[in-house]
Amino acid sequence: MNTLPEDAMPDQEIDPAPADQTPPDPAMEERLSGAYRRILRVAIVLSVAGTLAAALLFTWQSGLGLAIGSLLAYINFVWLHRGTERLVERIIASNRTSAVGETKPRKVRFAFPFPLRYALLIAVAYVILKSYPRLLIGFIVGLILPILAAMGEGIYEALVIGRIDQASR
């Protein structure tokens, strides 16, 4: 049931957009636009450090598993980023072409890479599980490293945005 606020007239439209539509701060936009590059750099640093630590503290198989897992996770993260960019571009192009009346881009080129990412991940995990079980723990840890890098970036951005927000007051 759709109810109106107490101060709204029955024939009055309610604007769902917030009243304050201030443009974003250019410095903030620049800082946030570098998040992807920072995540990739941190993922590389974590991968190299983790591989060395696993090889030195445990076995060379653990280090190799971690290196394979982190490399696969890095490639998967890059493909995910590119796929998301293509999705956004496709939506924008679809809106533009529907307004003009042009033909829309093909869906096959867009949809094919998404399941391919998971098929590659599953195939490598299967080979490691069946043929090289000593690599499995390192492989799984390696898959987690880009996620840790993204979580670190989220914490970094929260702290930076908090500082910028406090400085602007």
Order of alpha helices (4+ residues) and beta strands (2+ residues): alpha-alpha-alpha-alpha-alpha-alpha
